[in-house]
Amino acid sequence: MLTQDQGVDGYVKRLEELKFLINVHSLLESYYILSFISGLRKDVKPILKIHKPIILVQAFKQAKWQEESNIAIAKKGIFL
């Protein structure tokens, strides 16, 4: 099961496992991207909606960068 409590890396790993198990070639890349974005934590999701990734790997990278950005901001004591 995918949970929003885990970090992006754990979420990506689990999604890749599930994608491999499903292995339905008729599903479009956009389906996996939308599924991935819909399961992200609310502090990461908006940036991906803005950037509209067109491939899943791009969505993974953008989510990770946003998570890292959020951590850096939190460490500086700046809250969103």
Distance bins in CASP14 RR format, pairs under 12 A and 6 or more apart:
PFRMAT RR
TARGET T0000
AUTHOR 0000-0000-0000
RMODE 2
METHOD distances of the structure
MODEL  1
1 11 0 0 0 0 0 1 0 0 0 0 0
1 14 0 0 0 0 1 0 0 0 0 0 0
1 15 0 0 0 0 0 1 0 0 0 0 0
1 17 0 0 0 0 0 1 0 0 0 0 0
1 18 0 0 0 0 1 0 0 0 0 0 0
1 39 0 0 0 0 0 1 0 0 0 0 0
2 8 0 0 0 0 0 1 0 0 0 0 0
2 10 0 0 0 0 1 0 0 0 0 0 0
2 11 1 0 0 1 0 0 0 0 0 0 0
2 12 0 0 0 0 0 1 0 0 0 0 0
2 13 0 0 0 0 0 1 0 0 0 0 0
2 14 1 0 1 0 0 0 0 0 0 0 0
2 15 1 0 0 1 0 0 0 0 0 0 0
2 16 0 0 0 0 0 1 0 0 0 0 0
2 17 0 0 0 0 1 0 0 0 0 0 0
2 18 1 0 0 1 0 0 0 0 0 0 0
2 19 0 0 0 0 0 1 0 0 0 0 0
2 35 0 0 0 0 1 0 0 0 0 0 0
2 36 0 0 0 0 1 0 0 0 0 0 0
2 38 0 0 0 0 1 0 0 0 0 0 0
2 39 1 0 0 1 0 0 0 0 0 0 0
2 40 0 0 0 0 1 0 0 0 0 0 0
2 41 0 0 0 0 0 1 0 0 0 0 0
3 10 0 0 0 0 1 0 0 0 0 0 0
3 11 1 0 0 1 0 0 0 0 0 0 0
3 14 0 0 0 0 1 0 0 0 0 0 0
3 15 0 0 0 0 0 1 0 0 0 0 0
3 39 0 0 0 0 1 0 0 0 0 0 0
3 40 0 0 0 0 0 1 0 0 0 0 0
3 41 0 0 0 0 1 0 0 0 0 0 0
4 10 0 0 0 0 0 1 0 0 0 0 0
4 11 1 0 0 1 0 0 0 0 0 0 0
4 14 0 0 0 0 0 1 0 0 0 0 0
4 37 0 0 0 0 0 1 0 0 0 0 0
4 38 0 0 0 0 0 1 0 0 0 0 0
4 39 1 0 0 1 0 0 0 0 0 0 0
4 40 1 0 0 1 0 0 0 0 0 0 0
4 41 1 0 1 0 0 0 0 0 0 0 0
4 42 1 0 0 1 0 0 0 0 0 0 0
4 43 0 0 0 0 1 0 0 0 0 0 0
4 44 0 0 0 0 1 0 0 0 0 0 0
4 45 0 0 0 0 1 0 0 0 0 0 0
4 63 0 0 0 0 0 1 0 0 0 0 0
4 67 0 0 0 0 0 1 0 0 0 0 0
5 11 0 0 0 0 1 0 0 0 0 0 0
5 14 0 0 0 0 0 1 0 0 0 0 0
5 39 0 0 0 0 0 1 0 0 0 0 0
5 40 0 0 0 0 0 1 0 0 0 0 0
5 41 1 0 0 1 0 0 0 0 0 0 0
5 42 0 0 0 0 0 1 0 0 0 0 0
5 43 0 0 0 0 0 1 0 0 0 0 0
6 12 0 0 0 0 1 0 0 0 0 0 0
6 13 0 0 0 0 1 0 0 0 0 0 0
6 14 1 0 0 1 0 0 0 0 0 0 0
6 15 0 0 0 0 0 1 0 0 0 0 0
6 39 0 0 0 0 0 1 0 0 0 0 0
6 40 0 0 0 0 0 1 0 0 0 0 0
6 41 0 0 0 0 1 0 0 0 0 0 0
6 44 0 0 0 0 0 1 0 0 0 0 0
6 63 0 0 0 0 0 1 0 0 0 0 0
6 67 0 0 0 0 0 1 0 0 0 0 0
7 13 0 0 0 0 1 0 0 0 0 0 0
7 14 0 0 0 0 0 1 0 0 0 0 0
7 15 0 0 0 0 0 1 0 0 0 0 0
7 39 0 0 0 0 0 1 0 0 0 0 0
7 40 0 0 0 0 1 0 0 0 0 0 0
7 41 1 0 0 1 0 0 0 0 0 0 0
7 43 0 0 0 0 0 1 0 0 0 0 0
7 44 0 0 0 0 1 0 0 0 0 0 0
7 60 0 0 0 0 0 1 0 0 0 0 0
7 63 0 0 0 0 1 0 0 0 0 0 0
7 64 0 0 0 0 1 0 0 0 0 0 0
7 66 0 0 0 0 0 1 0 0 0 0 0
7 67 1 0 0 1 0 0 0 0 0 0 0
7 68 0 0 0 0 0 1 0 0 0 0 0
7 70 0 0 0 0 0 1 0 0 0 0 0
7 71 0 0 0 0 0 1 0 0 0 0 0
8 14 0 0 0 0 0 1 0 0 0 0 0
8 15 0 0 0 0 0 1 0 0 0 0 0
8 36 0 0 0 0 1 0 0 0 0 0 0
8 37 0 0 0 0 0 1 0 0 0 0 0
8 39 0 0 0 0 0 1 0 0 0 0 0
8 40 1 0 0 1 0 0 0 0 0 0 0
8 41 0 0 0 0 1 0 0 0 0 0 0
8 43 0 0 0 0 0 1 0 0 0 0 0
8 44 1 0 0 1 0 0 0 0 0 0 0
8 45 0 0 0 0 0 1 0 0 0 0 0
8 47 0 0 0 0 0 1 0 0 0 0 0
8 48 0 0 0 0 0 1 0 0 0 0 0
8 59 0 0 0 0 0 1 0 0 0 0 0
8 60 1 0 0 1 0 0 0 0 0 0 0
8 61 0 0 0 0 1 0 0 0 0 0 0
8 62 0 0 0 0 1 0 0 0 0 0 0
8 63 1 0 1 0 0 0 0 0 0 0 0
8 64 1 0 1 0 0 0 0 0 0 0 0
8 65 0 0 0 0 1 0 0 0 0 0 0
8 66 1 0 0 1 0 0 0 0 0 0 0
8 67 1 0 1 0 0 0 0 0 0 0 0
8 68 0 0 0 0 1 0 0 0 0 0 0
8 69 0 0 0 0 0 1 0 0 0 0 0
8 70 0 0 0 0 0 1 0 0 0 0 0
8 71 0 0 0 0 0 1 0 0 0 0 0
9 15 0 0 0 0 0 1 0 0 0 0 0
9 16 0 0 0 0 0 1 0 0 0 0 0
9 44 0 0 0 0 0 1 0 0 0 0 0
9 60 0 0 0 0 1 0 0 0 0 0 0
9 61 0 0 0 0 0 1 0 0 0 0 0
9 63 0 0 0 0 1 0 0 0 0 0 0
9 64 1 0 0 1 0 0 0 0 0 0 0
9 67 0 0 0 0 1 0 0 0 0 0 0
9 68 0 0 0 0 0 1 0 0 0 0 0
10 16 0 0 0 0 1 0 0 0 0 0 0
10 17 0 0 0 0 0 1 0 0 0 0 0
10 40 0 0 0 0 0 1 0 0 0 0 0
10 41 0 0 0 0 0 1 0 0 0 0 0
10 60 0 0 0 0 0 1 0 0 0 0 0
10 63 0 0 0 0 0 1 0 0 0 0 0
10 64 0 0 0 0 0 1 0 0 0 0 0
10 67 0 0 0 0 0 1 0 0 0 0 0
11 17 0 0 0 0 0 1 0 0 0 0 0
11 18 0 0 0 0 0 1 0 0 0 0 0
11 35 0 0 0 0 0 1 0 0 0 0 0
11 36 0 0 0 0 1 0 0 0 0 0 0
11 37 0 0 0 0 0 1 0 0 0 0 0
11 38 0 0 0 0 0 1 0 0 0 0 0
11 39 1 0 0 1 0 0 0 0 0 0 0
11 40 1 0 0 1 0 0 0 0 0 0 0
11 41 0 0 0 0 1 0 0 0 0 0 0
11 44 0 0 0 0 1 0 0 0 0 0 0
11 45 0 0 0 0 0 1 0 0 0 0 0
11 59 0 0 0 0 0 1 0 0 0 0 0
11 60 0 0 0 0 1 0 0 0 0 0 0
11 63 1 0 0 1 0 0 0 0 0 0 0
11 64 0 0 0 0 1 0 0 0 0 0 0
11 67 0 0 0 0 1 0 0 0 0 0 0
12 18 0 0 0 0 0 1 0 0 0 0 0
12 19 0 0 0 0 0 1 0 0 0 0 0
12 32 0 0 0 0 0 1 0 0 0 0 0
12 36 1 0 0 1 0 0 0 0 0 0 0
12 39 0 0 0 0 0 1 0 0 0 0 0
12 40 0 0 0 0 0 1 0 0 0 0 0
12 44 0 0 0 0 0 1 0 0 0 0 0
12 56 0 0 0 0 1 0 0 0 0 0 0
12 57 0 0 0 0 1 0 0 0 0 0 0
12 59 0 0 0 0 1 0 0 0 0 0 0
12 60 1 0 1 0 0 0 0 0 0 0 0
12 61 0 0 0 0 1 0 0 0 0 0 0
12 62 0 0 0 0 0 1 0 0 0 0 0
12 63 1 0 0 1 0 0 0 0 0 0 0
12 64 1 0 0 1 0 0 0 0 0 0 0
12 67 0 0 0 0 0 1 0 0 0 0 0
13 19 0 0 0 0 0 1 0 0 0 0 0
13 20 0 0 0 0 0 1 0 0 0 0 0
13 60 0 0 0 0 1 0 0 0 0 0 0
13 64 0 0 0 0 0 1 0 0 0 0 0
14 20 0 0 0 0 0 1 0 0 0 0 0
14 21 0 0 0 0 0 1 0 0 0 0 0
14 35 0 0 0 0 0 1 0 0 0 0 0
14 36 0 0 0 0 0 1 0 0 0 0 0
14 39 0 0 0 0 0 1 0 0 0 0 0
15 21 0 0 0 0 0 1 0 0 0 0 0
15 22 0 0 0 0 0 1 0 0 0 0 0
15 32 1 0 0 1 0 0 0 0 0 0 0
15 33 0 0 0 0 0 1 0 0 0 0 0
15 35 1 0 0 1 0 0 0 0 0 0 0
15 36 1 0 1 0 0 0 0 0 0 0 0
15 37 0 0 0 0 0 1 0 0 0 0 0
15 38 0 0 0 0 0 1 0 0 0 0 0
15 39 0 0 0 0 1 0 0 0 0 0 0
15 40 0 0 0 0 0 1 0 0 0 0 0
15 56 0 0 0 0 1 0 0 0 0 0 0
15 57 0 0 0 0 0 1 0 0 0 0 0
15 59 0 0 0 0 1 0 0 0 0 0 0
15 60 0 0 0 0 1 0 0 0 0 0 0
15 63 0 0 0 0 0 1 0 0 0 0 0
16 22 0 0 0 0 0 1 0 0 0 0 0
16 23 0 0 0 0 0 1 0 0 0 0 0
16 32 0 0 0 0 1 0 0 0 0 0 0
16 36 0 0 0 0 1 0 0 0 0 0 0
16 56 0 0 0 0 1 0 0 0 0 0 0
16 57 0 0 0 0 0 1 0 0 0 0 0
16 60 0 0 0 0 1 0 0 0 0 0 0
17 23 0 0 0 0 0 1 0 0 0 0 0
18 24 0 0 0 0 0 1 0 0 0 0 0
18 27 0 0 0 0 0 1 0 0 0 0 0
18 32 0 0 0 0 1 0 0 0 0 0 0
18 35 0 0 0 0 1 0 0 0 0 0 0
18 36 0 0 0 0 0 1 0 0 0 0 0
18 39 0 0 0 0 0 1 0 0 0 0 0
19 25 0 0 0 0 0 1 0 0 0 0 0
19 27 0 0 0 0 1 0 0 0 0 0 0
19 29 0 0 0 0 0 1 0 0 0 0 0
19 31 0 0 0 0 0 1 0 0 0 0 0
19 32 1 0 0 1 0 0 0 0 0 0 0
19 33 0 0 0 0 0 1 0 0 0 0 0
19 35 0 0 0 0 1 0 0 0 0 0 0
19 36 0 0 0 0 1 0 0 0 0 0 0
19 56 0 0 0 0 1 0 0 0 0 0 0
19 57 0 0 0 0 0 1 0 0 0 0 0
19 60 0 0 0 0 0 1 0 0 0 0 0
20 32 0 0 0 0 0 1 0 0 0 0 0
22 31 0 0 0 0 0 1 0 0 0 0 0
22 32 0 0 0 0 1 0 0 0 0 0 0
22 35 0 0 0 0 0 1 0 0 0 0 0
23 32 0 0 0 0 0 1 0 0 0 0 0
24 31 0 0 0 0 1 0 0 0 0 0 0
24 32 0 0 0 0 0 1 0 0 0 0 0
25 31 0 0 0 0 0 1 0 0 0 0 0
25 32 0 0 0 0 0 1 0 0 0 0 0
27 33 0 0 0 0 0 1 0 0 0 0 0
27 34 0 0 0 0 0 1 0 0 0 0 0
27 35 0 0 0 0 1 0 0 0 0 0 0
27 56 0 0 0 0 0 1 0 0 0 0 0
28 34 0 0 0 0 1 0 0 0 0 0 0
28 35 0 0 0 0 0 1 0 0 0 0 0
28 54 0 0 0 0 0 1 0 0 0 0 0
28 55 0 0 0 0 0 1 0 0 0 0 0
28 56 0 0 0 0 0 1 0 0 0 0 0
29 35 0 0 0 0 0 1 0 0 0 0 0
29 36 0 0 0 0 0 1 0 0 0 0 0
29 53 0 0 0 0 1 0 0 0 0 0 0
29 54 1 0 0 1 0 0 0 0 0 0 0
29 55 1 0 0 1 0 0 0 0 0 0 0
29 56 1 0 0 1 0 0 0 0 0 0 0
29 57 0 0 0 0 1 0 0 0 0 0 0
29 58 0 0 0 0 0 1 0 0 0 0 0
29 59 0 0 0 0 1 0 0 0 0 0 0
30 36 0 0 0 0 0 1 0 0 0 0 0
30 37 0 0 0 0 0 1 0 0 0 0 0
30 52 0 0 0 0 0 1 0 0 0 0 0
30 53 0 0 0 0 1 0 0 0 0 0 0
30 54 1 0 0 1 0 0 0 0 0 0 0
30 55 0 0 0 0 1 0 0 0 0 0 0
30 56 0 0 0 0 1 0 0 0 0 0 0
30 59 0 0 0 0 0 1 0 0 0 0 0
31 37 0 0 0 0 0 1 0 0 0 0 0
31 38 0 0 0 0 0 1 0 0 0 0 0
31 56 0 0 0 0 1 0 0 0 0 0 0
32 38 0 0 0 0 0 1 0 0 0 0 0
32 39 0 0 0 0 0 1 0 0 0 0 0
32 53 0 0 0 0 0 1 0 0 0 0 0
32 54 0 0 0 0 0 1 0 0 0 0 0
32 55 0 0 0 0 1 0 0 0 0 0 0
32 56 1 0 1 0 0 0 0 0 0 0 0
32 57 0 0 0 0 0 1 0 0 0 0 0
32 58 0 0 0 0 0 1 0 0 0 0 0
32 59 0 0 0 0 1 0 0 0 0 0 0
32 60 0 0 0 0 0 1 0 0 0 0 0
33 39 0 0 0 0 0 1 0 0 0 0 0
33 40 0 0 0 0 0 1 0 0 0 0 0
33 48 0 0 0 0 1 0 0 0 0 0 0
33 49 0 0 0 0 0 1 0 0 0 0 0
33 51 0 0 0 0 0 1 0 0 0 0 0
33 52 0 0 0 0 1 0 0 0 0 0 0
33 53 1 0 1 0 0 0 0 0 0 0 0
33 54 1 0 0 1 0 0 0 0 0 0 0
33 55 1 0 0 1 0 0 0 0 0 0 0
33 56 1 0 1 0 0 0 0 0 0 0 0
33 57 0 0 0 0 1 0 0 0 0 0 0
33 58 0 0 0 0 1 0 0 0 0 0 0
33 59 1 0 1 0 0 0 0 0 0 0 0
33 60 0 0 0 0 1 0 0 0 0 0 0
33 62 0 0 0 0 0 1 0 0 0 0 0
33 63 0 0 0 0 0 1 0 0 0 0 0
34 40 0 0 0 0 0 1 0 0 0 0 0
34 45 0 0 0 0 0 1 0 0 0 0 0
34 48 0 0 0 0 0 1 0 0 0 0 0
34 49 0 0 0 0 0 1 0 0 0 0 0
34 52 0 0 0 0 0 1 0 0 0 0 0
34 53 0 0 0 0 0 1 0 0 0 0 0
34 54 0 0 0 0 0 1 0 0 0 0 0
34 56 0 0 0 0 0 1 0 0 0 0 0
34 59 0 0 0 0 1 0 0 0 0 0 0
35 56 0 0 0 0 1 0 0 0 0 0 0
35 59 0 0 0 0 1 0 0 0 0 0 0
36 44 0 0 0 0 0 1 0 0 0 0 0
36 45 0 0 0 0 1 0 0 0 0 0 0
36 48 0 0 0 0 1 0 0 0 0 0 0
36 49 0 0 0 0 0 1 0 0 0 0 0
36 53 0 0 0 0 1 0 0 0 0 0 0
36 55 0 0 0 0 0 1 0 0 0 0 0
36 56 1 0 0 1 0 0 0 0 0 0 0
36 57 0 0 0 0 0 1 0 0 0 0 0
36 58 0 0 0 0 0 1 0 0 0 0 0
36 59 1 0 1 0 0 0 0 0 0 0 0
36 60 1 0 0 1 0 0 0 0 0 0 0
36 61 0 0 0 0 0 1 0 0 0 0 0
36 62 0 0 0 0 0 1 0 0 0 0 0
36 63 1 0 0 1 0 0 0 0 0 0 0
36 64 0 0 0 0 0 1 0 0 0 0 0
37 44 0 0 0 0 1 0 0 0 0 0 0
37 45 1 0 0 1 0 0 0 0 0 0 0
37 46 0 0 0 0 1 0 0 0 0 0 0
37 47 0 0 0 0 1 0 0 0 0 0 0
37 48 1 0 1 0 0 0 0 0 0 0 0
37 49 1 0 0 1 0 0 0 0 0 0 0
37 50 0 0 0 0 0 1 0 0 0 0 0
37 51 0 0 0 0 0 1 0 0 0 0 0
37 52 0 0 0 0 1 0 0 0 0 0 0
37 53 0 0 0 0 1 0 0 0 0 0 0
37 56 0 0 0 0 0 1 0 0 0 0 0
37 58 0 0 0 0 0 1 0 0 0 0 0
37 59 1 0 0 1 0 0 0 0 0 0 0
37 60 0 0 0 0 0 1 0 0 0 0 0
37 62 0 0 0 0 1 0 0 0 0 0 0
37 63 0 0 0 0 1 0 0 0 0 0 0
37 66 0 0 0 0 0 1 0 0 0 0 0
38 44 0 0 0 0 0 1 0 0 0 0 0
38 45 1 0 0 1 0 0 0 0 0 0 0
38 48 0 0 0 0 0 1 0 0 0 0 0
38 49 0 0 0 0 0 1 0 0 0 0 0
38 59 0 0 0 0 0 1 0 0 0 0 0
38 63 0 0 0 0 0 1 0 0 0 0 0
39 45 1 0 0 1 0 0 0 0 0 0 0
39 48 0 0 0 0 0 1 0 0 0 0 0
39 49 0 0 0 0 0 1 0 0 0 0 0
39 59 0 0 0 0 0 1 0 0 0 0 0
39 63 0 0 0 0 1 0 0 0 0 0 0
40 46 0 0 0 0 1 0 0 0 0 0 0
40 47 0 0 0 0 1 0 0 0 0 0 0
40 48 1 0 0 1 0 0 0 0 0 0 0
40 49 0 0 0 0 1 0 0 0 0 0 0
40 53 0 0 0 0 0 1 0 0 0 0 0
40 59 0 0 0 0 1 0 0 0 0 0 0
40 60 0 0 0 0 0 1 0 0 0 0 0
40 62 0 0 0 0 0 1 0 0 0 0 0
40 63 1 0 1 0 0 0 0 0 0 0 0
40 64 0 0 0 0 0 1 0 0 0 0 0
40 66 0 0 0 0 1 0 0 0 0 0 0
40 67 0 0 0 0 1 0 0 0 0 0 0
40 70 0 0 0 0 0 1 0 0 0 0 0
41 47 0 0 0 0 0 1 0 0 0 0 0
41 48 0 0 0 0 0 1 0 0 0 0 0
41 63 0 0 0 0 1 0 0 0 0 0 0
41 66 0 0 0 0 1 0 0 0 0 0 0
41 67 0 0 0 0 1 0 0 0 0 0 0
41 70 0 0 0 0 1 0 0 0 0 0 0
42 48 0 0 0 0 0 1 0 0 0 0 0
42 49 0 0 0 0 0 1 0 0 0 0 0
42 66 0 0 0 0 0 1 0 0 0 0 0
42 70 0 0 0 0 0 1 0 0 0 0 0
42 80 0 0 0 0 0 1 0 0 0 0 0
43 63 0 0 0 0 0 1 0 0 0 0 0
43 66 1 0 0 1 0 0 0 0 0 0 0
43 67 1 0 0 1 0 0 0 0 0 0 0
43 68 0 0 0 0 0 1 0 0 0 0 0
43 69 0 0 0 0 1 0 0 0 0 0 0
43 70 1 0 1 0 0 0 0 0 0 0 0
43 71 0 0 0 0 0 1 0 0 0 0 0
43 73 0 0 0 0 1 0 0 0 0 0 0
43 74 0 0 0 0 1 0 0 0 0 0 0
43 79 0 0 0 0 0 1 0 0 0 0 0
43 80 1 0 0 1 0 0 0 0 0 0 0
44 50 0 0 0 0 0 1 0 0 0 0 0
44 51 0 0 0 0 0 1 0 0 0 0 0
44 59 0 0 0 0 0 1 0 0 0 0 0
44 60 0 0 0 0 0 1 0 0 0 0 0
44 62 0 0 0 0 1 0 0 0 0 0 0
44 63 1 0 1 0 0 0 0 0 0 0 0
44 64 0 0 0 0 1 0 0 0 0 0 0
44 65 0 0 0 0 1 0 0 0 0 0 0
44 66 1 0 1 0 0 0 0 0 0 0 0
44 67 1 0 1 0 0 0 0 0 0 0 0
44 68 0 0 0 0 0 1 0 0 0 0 0
44 69 0 0 0 0 1 0 0 0 0 0 0
44 70 1 0 0 1 0 0 0 0 0 0 0
44 71 0 0 0 0 0 1 0 0 0 0 0
44 80 0 0 0 0 0 1 0 0 0 0 0
45 51 0 0 0 0 0 1 0 0 0 0 0
45 59 0 0 0 0 0 1 0 0 0 0 0
45 62 0 0 0 0 0 1 0 0 0 0 0
45 63 0 0 0 0 1 0 0 0 0 0 0
45 66 0 0 0 0 1 0 0 0 0 0 0
45 67 0 0 0 0 0 1 0 0 0 0 0
45 70 0 0 0 0 0 1 0 0 0 0 0
46 52 0 0 0 0 0 1 0 0 0 0 0
46 62 0 0 0 0 0 1 0 0 0 0 0
46 63 0 0 0 0 0 1 0 0 0 0 0
46 66 0 0 0 0 1 0 0 0 0 0 0
46 69 0 0 0 0 0 1 0 0 0 0 0
46 70 0 0 0 0 0 1 0 0 0 0 0
46 80 0 0 0 0 1 0 0 0 0 0 0
47 53 0 0 0 0 0 1 0 0 0 0 0
47 59 0 0 0 0 0 1 0 0 0 0 0
47 61 0 0 0 0 0 1 0 0 0 0 0
47 62 1 0 0 1 0 0 0 0 0 0 0
47 63 1 0 0 1 0 0 0 0 0 0 0
47 64 0 0 0 0 0 1 0 0 0 0 0
47 65 0 0 0 0 1 0 0 0 0 0 0
47 66 1 0 1 0 0 0 0 0 0 0 0
47 67 0 0 0 0 1 0 0 0 0 0 0
47 68 0 0 0 0 0 1 0 0 0 0 0
47 69 0 0 0 0 1 0 0 0 0 0 0
47 70 0 0 0 0 1 0 0 0 0 0 0
47 80 0 0 0 0 0 1 0 0 0 0 0
48 54 0 0 0 0 0 1 0 0 0 0 0
48 56 0 0 0 0 0 1 0 0 0 0 0
48 58 0 0 0 0 1 0 0 0 0 0 0
48 59 1 0 1 0 0 0 0 0 0 0 0
48 60 0 0 0 0 1 0 0 0 0 0 0
48 61 0 0 0 0 0 1 0 0 0 0 0
48 62 1 0 1 0 0 0 0 0 0 0 0
48 63 1 0 1 0 0 0 0 0 0 0 0
48 64 0 0 0 0 0 1 0 0 0 0 0
48 65 0 0 0 0 0 1 0 0 0 0 0
48 66 1 0 0 1 0 0 0 0 0 0 0
48 67 0 0 0 0 0 1 0 0 0 0 0
49 59 0 0 0 0 0 1 0 0 0 0 0
49 62 0 0 0 0 0 1 0 0 0 0 0
49 63 0 0 0 0 0 1 0 0 0 0 0
49 66 0 0 0 0 0 1 0 0 0 0 0
50 62 0 0 0 0 1 0 0 0 0 0 0
50 66 0 0 0 0 0 1 0 0 0 0 0
51 58 0 0 0 0 1 0 0 0 0 0 0
51 59 0 0 0 0 1 0 0 0 0 0 0
51 61 0 0 0 0 0 1 0 0 0 0 0
51 62 1 0 1 0 0 0 0 0 0 0 0
51 63 0 0 0 0 0 1 0 0 0 0 0
51 65 0 0 0 0 1 0 0 0 0 0 0
51 66 0 0 0 0 1 0 0 0 0 0 0
52 58 0 0 0 0 1 0 0 0 0 0 0
52 59 0 0 0 0 1 0 0 0 0 0 0
52 62 0 0 0 0 1 0 0 0 0 0 0
53 59 1 1 0 0 0 0 0 0 0 0 0
53 60 0 0 0 0 1 0 0 0 0 0 0
53 61 0 0 0 0 1 0 0 0 0 0 0
53 62 1 0 1 0 0 0 0 0 0 0 0
53 63 0 0 0 0 1 0 0 0 0 0 0
53 64 0 0 0 0 0 1 0 0 0 0 0
53 65 0 0 0 0 0 1 0 0 0 0 0
53 66 0 0 0 0 0 1 0 0 0 0 0
54 62 0 0 0 0 0 1 0 0 0 0 0
55 61 0 0 0 0 1 0 0 0 0 0 0
55 62 0 0 0 0 0 1 0 0 0 0 0
56 62 0 0 0 0 0 1 0 0 0 0 0
56 63 0 0 0 0 0 1 0 0 0 0 0
57 63 0 0 0 0 0 1 0 0 0 0 0
57 64 0 0 0 0 0 1 0 0 0 0 0
58 64 0 0 0 0 0 1 0 0 0 0 0
58 65 0 0 0 0 0 1 0 0 0 0 0
59 65 0 0 0 0 0 1 0 0 0 0 0
59 66 0 0 0 0 0 1 0 0 0 0 0
60 66 0 0 0 0 0 1 0 0 0 0 0
60 67 0 0 0 0 0 1 0 0 0 0 0
61 67 0 0 0 0 0 1 0 0 0 0 0
61 68 0 0 0 0 0 1 0 0 0 0 0
62 68 0 0 0 0 0 1 0 0 0 0 0
62 69 0 0 0 0 0 1 0 0 0 0 0
63 69 0 0 0 0 0 1 0 0 0 0 0
63 70 0 0 0 0 0 1 0 0 0 0 0
64 70 0 0 0 0 0 1 0 0 0 0 0
64 71 0 0 0 0 0 1 0 0 0 0 0
65 71 0 0 0 0 0 1 0 0 0 0 0
65 72 0 0 0 0 0 1 0 0 0 0 0
66 72 0 0 0 0 0 1 0 0 0 0 0
66 73 0 0 0 0 0 1 0 0 0 0 0
66 80 0 0 0 0 0 1 0 0 0 0 0
67 73 0 0 0 0 0 1 0 0 0 0 0
67 74 0 0 0 0 0 1 0 0 0 0 0
68 74 0 0 0 0 0 1 0 0 0 0 0
68 75 0 0 0 0 0 1 0 0 0 0 0
69 75 0 0 0 0 0 1 0 0 0 0 0
69 76 0 0 0 0 0 1 0 0 0 0 0
69 78 0 0 0 0 0 1 0 0 0 0 0
69 80 0 0 0 0 1 0 0 0 0 0 0
70 76 0 0 0 0 0 1 0 0 0 0 0
70 77 0 0 0 0 0 1 0 0 0 0 0
70 78 0 0 0 0 0 1 0 0 0 0 0
70 79 0 0 0 0 0 1 0 0 0 0 0
70 80 1 0 0 1 0 0 0 0 0 0 0
71 77 0 0 0 0 0 1 0 0 0 0 0
71 78 0 0 0 0 0 1 0 0 0 0 0
71 80 0 0 0 0 0 1 0 0 0 0 0
72 78 0 0 0 0 1 0 0 0 0 0 0
72 80 0 0 0 0 0 1 0 0 0 0 0
73 79 1 0 0 1 0 0 0 0 0 0 0
73 80 1 0 0 1 0 0 0 0 0 0 0
74 80 0 0 0 0 1 0 0 0 0 0 0
END
